[in-house]
Amino acid sequence: MFEAFGVSSPFDPTFHYVTSPIFSPVLDALRLLFAVYTFTTTTVTLALSQDPDSYLSYFTDLTYIGLVAYFCASGIQAVALVLLDRESYPLQTWPRVLQLLHVLLHSTIIVLPIIVTAVFWSLLASSATFETPYSTWTNVSQHVMNTTFVLFEILFTHSGPSSWTHLIPLLLILACYLGVAYITRCVVLSLVKDVCLLRWRVSLRYGRFEDHSESGAEALEEWQELAAPKDVLASEARRSLLARMPRCHLTRSFFVLYRLAERVSQRS
């Protein structure tokens, strides 16, 4: 199976993944420089993001994190080759699973960033792309420099073309990305919201909610960006909350079980 995905035994005997026809003496330094730059870009864009909760929902950010991981890993392997007098490097002796993961990571970073660049400049770029110095830097870094790094790996290293079998995990990654927006938006945020909602409902059910100003419900309504009335009794709020069902199937099933248990307790 490993051979089918381009993982030979012994692994990389000619040092293709850690040498260059032009930059071999400084390949390790260049890869570590790219790793520092991509890591800095990722850190700054995440720290200054207006919506950090959805950071991992964007394919641009995911592929850029892949670049960070690859240049860190490949740079360290290239440094190790120099320290070991160019006789070997650690990845050659590591388990074959790790060798496979490194090879697949290499395939992702030479394919996916090019897709990101093509889609962004053909469909998503607008007048706001270069509106401020910060937006100019981030867009150039994430949608121009990413492909530049990829072309460096393709043209100036000995890494050969990826195996055709790598299309399978690449297509799987693209297919899985289609569900990322649902996972980050619906499941995660809805679970947090509905747990808070459930806690407030339980407090109403067992008489532990003494404040009838609807502060809890109002906070939950603000989360959903809906205007909540200010002077509603807790009983009225409770009935409206009982009638509301969450959109996610997982939390909807959880609330159905809760309401069934509530009815059983009332009858007993």
Backbone as CSV, one residue per row, in Angstrom:
resi,resn,N_x,N_y,N_z,CA_x,CA_y,CA_z,C_x,C_y,C_z
1,MET,0.824,-1.206,0.000,0.000,0.000,0.000,0.859,1.258,0.000
2,PHE,1.920,1.269,0.788,2.770,2.452,0.874,3.441,2.742,-0.466
3,GLU,3.886,1.688,-1.154,4.519,1.891,-2.451,3.553,2.502,-3.450
4,ALA,2.266,2.150,-3.334,1.273,2.700,-4.253,1.122,4.207,-4.098
5,PHE,1.427,4.723,-2.914,1.342,6.161,-2.662,2.698,6.849,-2.735
6,GLY,3.670,6.190,-3.325,4.960,6.823,-3.552,5.934,6.756,-2.402
7,VAL,5.686,5.897,-1.420,6.589,5.744,-0.273,7.430,4.498,-0.510
8,SER,8.632,4.699,-0.996,9.503,3.578,-1.339,10.213,3.043,-0.099
9,SER,10.799,1.885,-0.260,11.590,1.294,0.824,12.940,0.849,0.254
10,PRO,14.041,1.475,0.675,14.129,2.536,1.687,13.558,3.855,1.179
11,PHE,13.211,4.719,2.110,12.542,5.959,1.760,13.546,6.985,1.238
12,ASP,13.250,7.549,0.073,14.015,8.640,-0.526,15.528,8.401,-0.458
13,PRO,16.040,7.352,-1.084,17.486,7.070,-1.010,18.350,8.125,-1.693
14,THR,17.771,8.901,-2.619,18.549,9.924,-3.334,18.329,11.327,-2.769
15,PHE,17.643,11.433,-1.625,17.454,12.710,-0.922,16.705,13.753,-1.767
16,HIS,15.727,13.311,-2.543,14.992,14.247,-3.393,14.203,15.275,-2.586
17,TYR,13.711,14.886,-1.409,12.845,15.790,-0.641,13.634,16.845,0.141
18,VAL,14.938,16.733,0.180,15.722,17.662,1.005,16.880,18.293,0.240
19,THR,16.876,18.179,-1.071,17.956,18.770,-1.864,17.367,19.576,-3.014
20,SER,18.215,20.391,-3.617,17.805,21.265,-4.712,18.906,21.283,-5.771
21,PRO,18.533,21.394,-7.062,19.563,21.475,-8.097,20.324,22.799,-8.087
22,ILE,19.750,23.806,-7.424,20.366,25.138,-7.405,20.686,25.595,-5.988
23,PHE,19.747,25.386,-5.054,19.875,25.959,-3.720,20.215,24.932,-2.637
24,SER,20.791,23.808,-2.985,21.076,22.779,-1.982,21.866,23.282,-0.776
25,PRO,22.883,24.119,-0.956,23.626,24.572,0.237,22.785,25.395,1.212
26,VAL,21.746,26.067,0.690,20.950,26.948,1.557,19.474,26.571,1.537
27,LEU,19.143,25.381,1.045,17.736,24.985,0.966,17.095,24.955,2.344
28,ASP,17.829,24.456,3.342,17.282,24.404,4.695,16.976,25.799,5.211
29,ALA,17.869,26.755,4.956,17.651,28.120,5.419,16.455,28.765,4.710
30,LEU,16.323,28.527,3.414,15.206,29.094,2.667,13.874,28.530,3.149
31,ARG,13.822,27.222,3.370,12.569,26.622,3.844,12.211,27.117,5.238
32,LEU,13.183,27.259,6.104,12.900,27.790,7.434,12.482,29.254,7.355
33,LEU,13.044,30.009,6.418,12.625,31.395,6.212,11.172,31.450,5.748
34,PHE,10.809,30.574,4.823,9.410,30.501,4.381,8.500,30.092,5.536
35,ALA,8.986,29.181,6.387,8.192,28.746,7.538,7.942,29.903,8.496
36,VAL,8.963,30.702,8.753,8.804,31.860,9.648,7.825,32.867,9.052
37,TYR,7.955,33.120,7.750,7.074,34.103,7.110,5.627,33.629,7.119
38,THR,5.381,32.389,6.727,4.009,31.890,6.694,3.418,31.794,8.100
39,PHE,4.233,31.409,9.072,3.737,31.341,10.446,3.396,32.737,10.963
40,THR,4.225,33.719,10.667,3.953,35.093,11.084,2.674,35.608,10.435
41,THR,2.519,35.333,9.153,1.310,35.764,8.446,0.066,35.134,9.054
42,THR,0.144,33.846,9.330,-0.999,33.150,9.930,-1.332,33.716,11.302
43,THR,-0.324,33.957,12.115,-0.545,34.468,13.462,-1.157,35.867,13.436
44,VAL,-0.626,36.732,12.591,-1.113,38.110,12.526,-2.543,38.159,11.989
45,THR,-2.828,37.419,10.922,-4.182,37.440,10.368,-5.201,36.859,11.338
46,LEU,-4.813,35.854,12.099,-5.728,35.294,13.093,-5.934,36.265,14.247
47,ALA,-4.856,36.909,14.707,-4.964,37.837,15.834,-5.795,39.067,15.483
48,LEU,-5.711,39.526,14.237,-6.416,40.738,13.826,-7.705,40.440,13.072
49,SER,-8.091,39.186,13.002,-9.312,38.825,12.291,-10.539,39.380,13.003
50,GLN,-11.485,39.894,12.240,-12.734,40.393,12.809,-13.685,39.266,13.181
51,ASP,-13.447,38.098,12.660,-14.294,36.940,12.964,-13.407,35.718,13.181
52,PRO,-12.656,35.674,14.303,-11.721,34.554,14.516,-12.404,33.203,14.648
53,ASP,-13.693,33.191,15.060,-14.390,31.913,15.225,-14.534,31.161,13.907
54,SER,-14.561,31.887,12.800,-14.726,31.240,11.495,-13.421,31.169,10.722
55,TYR,-12.299,31.344,11.420,-11.003,31.362,10.739,-10.758,30.067,9.969
56,LEU,-11.084,28.946,10.578,-10.840,27.649,9.943,-11.926,27.269,8.946
57,SER,-12.861,28.178,8.681,-13.886,27.908,7.688,-13.454,28.307,6.290
58,TYR,-12.318,28.985,6.174,-11.853,29.480,4.880,-10.739,28.586,4.343
59,PHE,-10.896,28.195,3.092,-9.926,27.306,2.463,-8.561,27.973,2.356
60,THR,-8.553,29.290,2.182,-7.287,30.027,2.132,-6.474,29.800,3.401
61,ASP,-7.120,29.947,4.552,-6.419,29.798,5.828,-5.976,28.361,6.051
62,LEU,-6.810,27.408,5.663,-6.453,26.000,5.848,-5.232,25.620,5.004
63,THR,-5.217,26.055,3.747,-4.075,25.727,2.898,-2.823,26.463,3.354
64,TYR,-2.988,27.663,3.904,-1.818,28.403,4.383,-1.217,27.732,5.617
65,ILE,-2.079,27.175,6.467,-1.583,26.401,7.603,-0.822,25.174,7.112
66,GLY,-1.289,24.587,6.011,-0.551,23.474,5.407,0.833,23.889,4.952
67,LEU,0.958,25.101,4.397,2.275,25.604,4.016,3.177,25.770,5.226
68,VAL,2.620,26.290,6.322,3.402,26.439,7.559,3.927,25.084,8.013
69,ALA,3.036,24.093,8.040,3.425,22.759,8.505,4.493,22.151,7.597
70,TYR,4.319,22.288,6.283,5.281,21.663,5.367,6.654,22.309,5.459
71,PHE,6.714,23.625,5.460,8.022,24.281,5.482,8.729,24.085,6.818
72,CYS,7.966,23.986,7.894,8.595,23.654,9.176,9.189,22.247,9.128
73,ALA,8.389,21.284,8.668,8.845,19.890,8.636,9.990,19.697,7.650
74,SER,9.835,20.191,6.431,10.867,19.980,5.421,12.129,20.774,5.741
75,GLY,11.972,21.961,6.352,13.146,22.732,6.737,13.966,22.040,7.805
76,ILE,13.272,21.457,8.780,13.978,20.736,9.846,14.684,19.503,9.280
77,GLN,14.040,18.805,8.346,14.672,17.631,7.735,15.903,18.038,6.923
78,ALA,15.827,19.177,6.238,16.981,19.642,5.463,18.126,20.059,6.379
79,VAL,17.808,20.681,7.508,18.849,21.032,8.483,19.509,19.771,9.027
80,ALA,18.688,18.753,9.320,19.234,17.496,9.843,20.166,16.837,8.836
81,LEU,19.837,16.953,7.548,20.710,16.372,6.529,22.089,17.029,6.548
82,VAL,22.121,18.339,6.745,23.404,19.046,6.810,24.164,18.646,8.066
83,LEU,23.467,18.555,9.186,24.133,18.204,10.444,24.671,16.777,10.428
84,LEU,24.040,15.903,9.655,24.470,14.504,9.567,25.409,14.272,8.389
85,ASP,26.070,15.332,7.916,27.066,15.244,6.842,26.481,14.676,5.553
86,ARG,25.189,14.967,5.316,24.505,14.576,4.083,24.520,13.064,3.837
87,GLU,24.502,12.316,4.902,24.455,10.861,4.777,23.033,10.319,4.950
88,SER,22.212,11.025,5.703,20.824,10.620,5.921,20.087,11.771,6.599
89,TYR,18.778,11.603,6.710,17.993,12.555,7.501,16.913,11.772,8.238
90,PRO,16.400,12.313,9.360,15.575,11.512,10.282,14.368,10.843,9.639
91,LEU,13.696,11.520,8.705,12.472,10.958,8.134,12.713,9.608,7.462
92,GLN,13.925,9.355,7.005,14.228,8.080,6.342,14.129,6.895,7.284
93,THR,14.292,7.120,8.563,14.246,6.029,9.542,12.957,6.031,10.366
94,TRP,12.100,6.989,10.140,10.851,7.061,10.898,9.847,6.032,10.366
95,PRO,8.764,5.762,11.114,7.740,4.820,10.638,7.192,5.231,9.277
96,ARG,6.791,4.259,8.509,6.347,4.513,7.140,5.064,5.342,7.106
97,VAL,4.295,5.273,8.171,3.087,6.104,8.227,3.461,7.578,8.202
98,LEU,4.488,7.962,8.956,4.932,9.350,8.971,5.527,9.746,7.622
99,GLN,6.214,8.817,6.979,6.738,9.096,5.639,5.597,9.330,4.653
100,LEU,4.548,8.532,4.767,3.381,8.708,3.900,2.721,10.063,4.146
101,LEU,2.586,10.439,5.398,1.966,11.723,5.722,2.789,12.887,5.171
102,HIS,4.112,12.774,5.234,4.968,13.826,4.692,4.797,13.927,3.178
103,VAL,4.733,12.792,2.513,4.562,12.789,1.061,3.209,13.378,0.676
104,LEU,2.157,13.006,1.416,0.830,13.548,1.129,0.770,15.045,1.417
105,LEU,1.438,15.475,2.487,1.487,16.908,2.785,2.160,17.665,1.648
106,HIS,3.228,17.087,1.108,3.892,17.714,-0.027,2.947,17.835,-1.215
107,SER,2.143,16.819,-1.460,1.203,16.867,-2.578,0.139,17.931,-2.374
108,THR,-0.320,18.098,-1.144,-1.353,19.112,-0.891,-0.817,20.520,-1.091
109,ILE,0.423,20.782,-0.683,0.915,22.157,-0.759,1.345,22.542,-2.178
110,ILE,1.512,21.580,-3.084,1.848,21.942,-4.459,0.614,21.969,-5.356
111,VAL,-0.558,21.679,-4.795,-1.793,21.681,-5.584,-2.809,22.687,-5.046
112,LEU,-3.152,22.574,-3.770,-4.256,23.353,-3.219,-4.011,24.861,-3.200
113,PRO,-2.817,25.357,-2.835,-2.620,26.819,-2.874,-2.808,27.415,-4.265
114,ILE,-2.479,26.676,-5.309,-2.689,27.177,-6.668,-4.180,27.338,-6.949
115,ILE,-4.980,26.404,-6.450,-6.438,26.513,-6.591,-6.933,27.753,-5.859
116,VAL,-6.424,27.990,-4.658,-6.826,29.168,-3.883,-6.515,30.447,-4.650
117,THR,-5.309,30.543,-5.188,-4.906,31.746,-5.931,-5.781,31.955,-7.161
118,ALA,-6.018,30.897,-7.915,-6.819,31.008,-9.135,-8.246,31.443,-8.827
119,VAL,-8.858,30.842,-7.805,-10.239,31.179,-7.459,-10.336,32.608,-6.928
120,PHE,-9.374,33.005,-6.097,-9.445,34.340,-5.499,-9.337,35.435,-6.552
121,TRP,-8.318,35.362,-7.412,-8.102,36.445,-8.364,-9.089,36.430,-9.523
122,SER,-9.729,35.298,-9.772,-10.706,35.229,-10.859,-12.126,35.527,-10.400
123,LEU,-12.436,35.248,-9.121,-13.821,35.375,-8.664,-14.012,36.298,-7.459
124,LEU,-13.070,36.339,-6.545,-13.296,36.993,-5.261,-12.629,38.356,-5.115
125,ALA,-11.592,38.624,-5.866,-10.879,39.896,-5.721,-11.784,41.059,-6.110
126,SER,-11.627,42.171,-5.376,-12.435,43.365,-5.633,-11.596,44.600,-5.361
127,SER,-12.246,45.751,-5.400,-11.539,47.003,-5.124,-11.040,47.072,-3.691
128,ALA,-11.669,46.288,-2.786,-11.253,46.296,-1.386,-9.995,45.462,-1.142
129,THR,-9.561,44.726,-2.141,-8.381,43.867,-1.979,-7.149,44.680,-1.610
130,PHE,-6.989,45.848,-2.222,-5.826,46.708,-1.960,-6.262,48.036,-1.324
131,GLU,-7.338,47.972,-0.548,-7.899,49.204,0.018,-6.996,49.815,1.083
132,THR,-6.388,48.979,1.921,-5.514,49.450,2.991,-4.179,48.722,2.906
133,PRO,-3.151,49.262,3.546,-1.861,48.539,3.549,-1.968,47.150,4.149
134,TYR,-2.794,47.003,5.205,-2.943,45.689,5.835,-3.623,44.703,4.891
135,SER,-4.722,45.114,4.250,-5.409,44.206,3.321,-4.515,43.869,2.128
136,THR,-3.716,44.830,1.693,-2.775,44.565,0.600,-1.763,43.508,1.003
137,TRP,-1.201,43.649,2.199,-0.192,42.683,2.661,-0.795,41.296,2.839
138,THR,-1.956,41.207,3.477,-2.559,39.892,3.718,-2.952,39.210,2.411
139,ASN,-3.517,39.966,1.483,-3.939,39.355,0.223,-2.752,38.957,-0.638
140,VAL,-1.709,39.750,-0.637,-0.512,39.363,-1.381,0.145,38.148,-0.733
141,SER,0.192,38.136,0.592,0.823,37.021,1.296,0.055,35.719,1.104
142,GLN,-1.274,35.789,1.185,-2.074,34.571,1.151,-2.511,34.161,-0.251
143,HIS,-2.489,35.095,-1.213,-2.996,34.771,-2.542,-1.980,35.006,-3.663
144,VAL,-0.782,35.426,-3.327,0.300,35.542,-4.305,1.529,34.778,-3.819
145,MET,1.959,35.099,-2.583,3.145,34.440,-2.044,2.931,32.940,-1.869
146,ASN,1.705,32.524,-1.608,1.461,31.087,-1.443,1.825,30.314,-2.711
147,THR,1.403,30.834,-3.852,1.749,30.180,-5.114,3.234,30.329,-5.425
148,THR,3.837,31.447,-5.005,5.280,31.617,-5.190,6.050,30.541,-4.434
149,PHE,5.649,30.261,-3.202,6.282,29.197,-2.425,6.099,27.841,-3.110
150,VAL,4.909,27.631,-3.666,4.630,26.367,-4.352,5.533,26.217,-5.578
151,LEU,5.650,27.268,-6.366,6.499,27.212,-7.561,7.960,26.981,-7.191
152,PHE,8.386,27.524,-6.054,9.752,27.255,-5.600,9.941,25.771,-5.342
153,GLU,8.984,25.129,-4.677,9.087,23.699,-4.398,9.053,22.876,-5.681
154,ILE,8.257,23.299,-6.646,8.128,22.539,-7.890,9.362,22.696,-8.772
155,LEU,9.873,23.929,-8.877,10.928,24.224,-9.847,12.331,24.095,-9.295
156,PHE,12.512,24.340,-8.001,13.871,24.457,-7.469,14.217,23.414,-6.409
157,THR,13.473,22.333,-6.351,13.860,21.209,-5.495,13.838,19.942,-6.340
158,HIS,14.419,18.898,-5.809,14.464,17.622,-6.524,13.197,16.792,-6.317
159,SER,12.234,17.302,-5.591,10.996,16.551,-5.358,10.314,16.283,-6.684
160,GLY,10.090,15.038,-6.979,9.484,14.677,-8.253,7.984,14.876,-8.250
161,PRO,7.335,14.569,-9.355,5.866,14.678,-9.419,5.207,13.678,-8.480
162,SER,4.067,14.090,-7.954,3.342,13.221,-7.018,2.721,12.039,-7.754
163,SER,2.484,10.981,-7.012,1.825,9.809,-7.580,0.367,10.135,-7.899
164,TRP,-0.137,9.505,-8.975,-1.537,9.720,-9.346,-2.496,9.251,-8.254
165,THR,-2.046,8.330,-7.422,-2.910,7.863,-6.339,-3.180,8.949,-5.308
166,HIS,-2.372,10.016,-5.316,-2.595,11.109,-4.377,-3.849,11.908,-4.715
167,LEU,-4.405,11.677,-5.913,-5.669,12.334,-6.243,-6.776,11.914,-5.291
168,ILE,-6.694,10.700,-4.792,-7.749,10.204,-3.894,-7.805,11.032,-2.607
169,PRO,-6.702,11.167,-1.847,-6.791,12.003,-0.637,-7.022,13.478,-0.952
170,LEU,-6.530,13.975,-2.087,-6.766,15.379,-2.437,-8.248,15.638,-2.690
171,LEU,-8.876,14.754,-3.432,-10.312,14.900,-3.669,-11.106,14.709,-2.381
172,LEU,-10.631,13.829,-1.523,-11.295,13.628,-0.235,-11.214,14.882,0.624
173,ILE,-10.058,15.545,0.601,-9.896,16.792,1.351,-10.863,17.858,0.830
174,LEU,-10.955,17.985,-0.490,-11.863,18.970,-1.072,-13.316,18.653,-0.738
175,ALA,-13.656,17.369,-0.732,-15.024,16.987,-0.395,-15.330,17.269,1.078
176,CYS,-14.367,16.959,1.948,-14.581,17.212,3.382,-14.699,18.698,3.689
177,TYR,-14.012,19.524,2.891,-14.094,20.967,3.139,-15.505,21.498,2.950
178,LEU,-16.296,20.842,2.113,-17.660,21.293,1.893,-18.478,21.296,3.182
179,GLY,-18.087,20.431,4.132,-18.817,20.385,5.391,-18.234,21.239,6.487
180,VAL,-17.125,21.933,6.208,-16.472,22.716,7.262,-17.355,23.856,7.731
181,ALA,-18.004,24.551,6.792,-18.853,25.680,7.181,-19.989,25.212,8.081
182,TYR,-20.579,24.052,7.748,-21.651,23.518,8.594,-21.139,23.148,9.973
183,ILE,-19.951,22.530,10.023,-19.393,22.098,11.305,-19.106,23.290,12.199
184,THR,-18.425,24.292,11.653,-18.010,25.423,12.478,-19.177,26.324,12.845
185,ARG,-20.130,26.494,11.938,-21.227,27.413,12.184,-22.396,26.765,12.911
186,CYS,-22.867,25.644,12.374,-24.092,25.057,12.895,-23.858,24.224,14.132
187,VAL,-22.967,23.237,14.045,-22.807,22.286,15.139,-22.154,22.929,16.355
188,VAL,-20.960,23.531,16.164,-20.220,24.052,17.305,-20.972,25.185,17.992
189,LEU,-21.321,26.216,17.223,-21.978,27.366,17.828,-23.373,27.022,18.332
190,SER,-24.085,26.177,17.602,-25.433,25.820,18.037,-25.400,24.975,19.299
191,LEU,-24.409,24.081,19.418,-24.302,23.282,20.636,-24.056,24.167,21.854
192,VAL,-23.147,25.127,21.710,-22.872,26.032,22.831,-24.113,26.819,23.188
193,LYS,-24.791,27.365,22.169,-25.988,28.156,22.421,-27.074,27.316,23.078
194,ASP,-27.278,26.092,22.565,-28.367,25.270,23.067,-28.083,24.720,24.458
195,VAL,-26.804,24.511,24.798,-26.482,24.116,26.172,-26.855,25.238,27.135
196,CYS,-26.539,26.478,26.760,-26.930,27.614,27.593,-28.444,27.719,27.681
197,LEU,-29.130,27.480,26.570,-30.582,27.520,26.561,-31.166,26.427,27.447
198,LEU,-30.599,25.247,27.374,-31.073,24.141,28.197,-30.877,24.431,29.682
199,ARG,-29.718,24.993,30.027,-29.475,25.327,31.420,-30.505,26.313,31.941
200,TRP,-30.870,27.304,31.128,-31.860,28.290,31.558,-33.234,27.655,31.682
201,ARG,-33.568,26.720,30.770,-34.867,26.053,30.836,-34.968,25.163,32.070
202,VAL,-33.891,24.469,32.411,-33.898,23.622,33.609,-34.098,24.472,34.856
203,SER,-33.467,25.648,34.872,-33.641,26.526,36.030,-35.077,26.989,36.144
204,LEU,-35.750,27.227,35.015,-37.166,27.586,35.044,-38.026,26.408,35.491
205,ARG,-37.679,25.233,35.018,-38.482,24.036,35.313,-38.499,23.729,36.795
206,TYR,-37.377,23.881,37.470,-37.285,23.509,38.875,-37.279,24.717,39.802
207,GLY,-37.749,25.847,39.309,-37.944,27.005,40.152,-36.681,27.656,40.669
208,ARG,-35.577,27.498,39.945,-34.332,28.098,40.383,-34.046,29.421,39.683
209,PHE,-34.955,29.820,38.831,-34.775,31.084,38.122,-35.639,32.121,38.816
210,GLU,-35.026,32.974,39.589,-35.747,33.938,40.408,-35.890,35.287,39.726
211,ASP,-35.041,35.593,38.754,-35.083,36.887,38.082,-36.060,36.799,36.925
212,HIS,-37.216,37.522,36.992,-38.238,37.479,35.961,-38.030,38.563,34.906
213,SER,-36.847,39.160,34.871,-36.573,40.205,33.895,-36.149,39.651,32.547
214,GLU,-36.085,38.310,32.438,-35.754,37.635,31.204,-34.342,37.951,30.728
215,SER,-33.434,38.151,31.683,-32.064,38.467,31.296,-31.418,37.310,30.550
216,GLY,-31.719,36.093,30.993,-31.129,34.950,30.316,-31.639,34.788,28.898
217,ALA,-32.952,34.885,28.728,-33.517,34.755,27.391,-33.063,35.887,26.489
218,GLU,-32.990,37.088,27.062,-32.591,38.237,26.252,-31.167,38.065,25.742
219,ALA,-30.288,37.523,26.602,-28.911,37.293,26.173,-28.858,36.270,25.045
220,LEU,-29.685,35.234,25.151,-29.709,34.226,24.095,-30.271,34.796,22.801
221,GLU,-31.278,35.675,22.927,-31.839,36.279,21.730,-30.840,37.202,21.057
222,GLU,-30.028,37.924,21.887,-29.015,38.794,21.311,-27.986,37.974,20.546
223,TRP,-27.684,36.765,21.042,-26.754,35.884,20.345,-27.269,35.579,18.938
224,GLN,-28.589,35.416,18.824,-29.196,35.126,17.529,-29.524,36.392,16.751
225,GLU,-29.152,37.561,17.294,-29.367,38.839,16.648,-30.834,39.101,16.405
226,LEU,-31.675,38.769,17.392,-33.099,39.052,17.348,-33.447,39.960,18.503
227,ALA,-34.393,40.827,18.296,-34.794,41.760,19.349,-35.750,41.062,20.289
228,ALA,-35.414,40.995,21.537,-36.254,40.330,22.530,-37.044,41.372,23.309
229,PRO,-38.309,41.142,23.619,-39.078,42.080,24.438,-38.516,42.141,25.839
230,LYS,-38.644,43.284,26.467,-38.002,43.497,27.755,-38.885,43.068,28.924
231,ASP,-40.192,43.234,28.807,-41.078,42.979,29.950,-41.953,41.765,29.678
232,VAL,-41.344,40.613,29.667,-42.069,39.362,29.466,-41.849,38.490,30.686
233,LEU,-42.918,37.933,31.195,-42.792,37.079,32.367,-42.026,35.818,32.032
234,ALA,-41.427,35.221,33.067,-40.623,34.026,32.847,-41.459,32.889,32.295
235,SER,-42.734,32.811,32.703,-43.573,31.721,32.211,-43.820,31.862,30.716
236,GLU,-44.045,33.083,30.238,-44.261,33.309,28.822,-42.985,33.012,28.033
237,ALA,-41.861,33.433,28.594,-40.587,33.152,27.937,-40.345,31.657,27.878
238,ARG,-40.747,30.960,28.951,-40.542,29.514,28.986,-41.358,28.821,27.904
239,ARG,-42.629,29.266,27.714,-43.451,28.652,26.677,-42.883,28.904,25.280
240,SER,-42.363,30.114,25.066,-41.781,30.402,23.754,-40.520,29.584,23.512
241,LEU,-39.758,29.367,24.592,-38.543,28.575,24.446,-38.871,27.110,24.208
242,LEU,-39.936,26.624,24.845,-40.342,25.242,24.619,-40.792,25.021,23.182
243,ALA,-41.352,26.061,22.585,-41.827,25.930,21.212,-40.703,26.034,20.200
244,ARG,-39.575,26.590,20.632,-38.464,26.775,19.705,-37.618,25.513,19.656
245,MET,-37.314,25.071,18.467,-36.475,23.900,18.298,-35.205,24.310,17.576
246,PRO,-34.052,23.775,17.976,-32.801,24.115,17.286,-32.763,23.544,15.883
247,ARG,-31.945,24.144,15.055,-31.881,23.760,13.649,-31.048,22.507,13.432
248,CYS,-30.028,22.279,14.218,-29.160,21.119,14.007,-29.855,19.846,14.442
249,HIS,-29.734,18.798,13.672,-30.410,17.537,13.989,-29.907,16.950,15.303
250,LEU,-28.621,17.094,15.591,-28.070,16.522,16.809,-28.698,17.161,18.034
251,THR,-28.714,18.492,18.079,-29.288,19.168,19.246,-30.805,19.046,19.256
252,ARG,-31.438,18.934,18.093,-32.885,18.746,18.057,-33.259,17.414,18.712
253,SER,-32.526,16.386,18.403,-32.798,15.087,19.029,-32.588,15.152,20.531
254,PHE,-31.570,15.892,20.962,-31.306,16.024,22.386,-32.471,16.707,23.099
255,PHE,-33.036,17.744,22.472,-34.136,18.461,23.093,-35.415,17.631,23.085
256,VAL,-35.606,16.811,22.063,-36.771,15.919,22.056,-36.712,14.966,23.231
257,LEU,-35.536,14.380,23.484,-35.374,13.489,24.626,-35.619,14.231,25.939
258,TYR,-35.166,15.471,26.017,-35.362,16.250,27.237,-36.844,16.496,27.484
259,ARG,-37.597,16.854,26.438,-39.020,17.148,26.620,-39.795,15.888,26.981
260,LEU,-39.396,14.737,26.407,-40.050,13.489,26.806,-39.802,13.194,28.274
261,ALA,-38.555,13.382,28.731,-38.267,13.162,30.143,-39.026,14.135,31.019
262,GLU,-39.205,15.347,30.552,-39.943,16.352,31.324,-41.412,15.949,31.479
263,ARG,-42.024,15.449,30.435,-43.427,15.025,30.510,-43.594,13.826,31.440
264,VAL,-42.659,12.892,31.362,-42.730,11.726,32.252,-42.654,12.152,33.709
265,SER,-41.753,13.098,34.022,-41.619,13.566,35.393,-42.866,14.293,35.854
266,GLN,-43.558,15.007,34.945,-44.777,15.710,35.319,-45.913,14.736,35.633
267,ARG,-46.020,13.657,34.870,-47.088,12.674,35.099,-46.865,11.887,36.377
268,SER,-45.591,11.655,36.719,-45.316,10.884,37.940,-45.445,11.775,39.178
